[in-house]
Amino acid sequence: MLYRFSGRARRIASGWVRAAVVGCSLSAAGYARAEPLTYDQAQSLANSDAPIVRARTLDVEAAEASAEAAGRLPDPRLKFGLNGFPVSGPASGRFDGVMMTNVQIGLQQDVPSRARRRAERDIAEADIGVARAREEIVRWQVRTATGQAWIELYYAEQRLKLLEEVLSNLDPLWDSAPAGLASGAGRPAQILGPVELRASLEDRRDALRIALARARAELSRWTGDPAPTTIGSPPVIDLEPEDVDVDLSGLPTVRAYDAFERRAEAELDLARAGRRPDWAFEVSYARRDPMFGDLVSLGASVRLPLFQDTRQAPIIAARGAAARRVGAEGEAAEREWAAKLLTDIAEYEAARTQWIRARDVVLPNLRTRADLETASYAADRAGILEILDAFTALADGRLDVLDKEAEVARRAVLFTLTYGSDQ
């Protein structure tokens, strides 16, 4: 089947081909690229390189630029026209036949009320505050996502390294299992057991490779490094959550409601300014036939807000309700974070307890079991299958401890970056 690709599709396909070639080259060259990233280096790269951060920074720049024009008088209007030109009667079609016929040119300047212009300036300032609040939220989210991505990649690398070590250590036992069974130490069907154990661990290795690729892609998303790896140690993960200085009102997603509320209040002030009259002034010059003389005109007009109950009042009520809604949403957000804080503390403490139990209770027990089975095997009281089973269980235990440590680290980083005092 012949496929036709658009220009954009061809560019995308070409990009995938180049990425595949680069990926193969990296694999062949042992990842010949940038240096591995520490946790702090990853955070620094994400803070400066993440496109979403740059986008929010440009939002701030746009709001600041727009504020320069806020509250200023509108542009004047140039007026011109032909007035009093006769189209019937004895002077029809003659410019000099009627005294009032003239060509007029003038300027008109609208002057909104001072209250309206002040409200427009307040809205522009509030827009800057909103843009900065959103930038702060994005930076906060990027820090959190980058921290978790680094942790995921670090422990994915550690888990795969450990599993490769486990498989290497178990190879001699798996190789000797058939010989042990052939010597009559076990039933013929038991020869399938080691095959299943080995296949299970190899399946786990394949899953870890997928997890490693996923973690690498996620960290690359935030740092821009095409194939990141980690170096150094993770942040401290054994926390005491009650010792973390938590100020929920200082969280970017909560603090942003202050900016949203100022914006809503400025909108309310603009609606109230509709009760004030707006003015317009004009000056014009009229050119007539020389026998009649030229004219100069001055004038002013004013908007009269006479029907406030049906025009301005409903708009003011709507803006007031919107301002109160923003305040209520801010309170709801703070309560939501208060509930989430309690949940995050409970989940972290449970994960830490499980990690400590697996590390200090379960794993030593598995090591003791492996030692005892080894001693029994040396004394001809146990077969190769018991040895293999004990060492496979020990390998599972080591991997489980690392899995639980990774979960604790992820939750610790999330908790610190979310609720830490630097936020």
Sequence and secondary structure as in RCSB ss.txt:
>XXXX:A:sequence
MLYRFSGRARRIASGWVRAAVVGCSLSAAGYARAEPLTYDQAQSLANSDAPIVRARTLDVEAAEASAEAAGRLPD
PRLKFGLNGFPVSGPASGRFDGVMMTNVQIGLQQDVPSRARRRAERDIAEADIGVARAREEIVRWQVRTATGQAW
IELYYAEQRLKLLEEVLSNLDPLWDSAPAGLASGAGRPAQILGPVELRASLEDRRDALRIALARARAELSRWTGD
PAPTTIGSPPVIDLEPEDVDVDLSGLPTVRAYDAFERRAEAELDLARAGRRPDWAFEVSYARRDPMFGDLVSLGA
SVRLPLFQDTRQAPIIAARGAAARRVGAEGEAAEREWAAKLLTDIAEYEAARTQWIRARDVVLPNLRTRADLETA
SYAADRAGILEILDAFTALADGRLDVLDKEAEVARRAVLFTLTYGSDQ
>XXXX:A:secstr
      HHHHHHHHHHHHHHHHHHHHHHTTS SS  B HHHHHHHHHHH HHHHHHHHHHHHHHHHHTTTT    
 EEEEEEES   SSTTTT TTSSTT EEEEEEEEEE  HHHHHHHHHHHHHHHHHHHHHHHHHHHHHHHHHHHHH
HHHHHHHHHHHHHHHHHHHHHHHHHHHHHHIIIIIS GGGGHHHHHHHHHHHHHHHHHHHHHHHHHHHHHHHH  
SS  B S        GGGS   GGGSHHHHHHHHHHHHHHHHHHHHHHTTS  EEEEEEEEE  TTT  EEEEEE
EE     TTTTHHHHHHHHHHHHHHHHHHHHHHHHHHHHHHHHHHHHHHHHHHHHHHIIIIIHHHHHHHHHHHHH
HHHTTSS HHHHHHHHHHHHHHHHHHHHHHHHHHHHHHHHHHHHSTT 
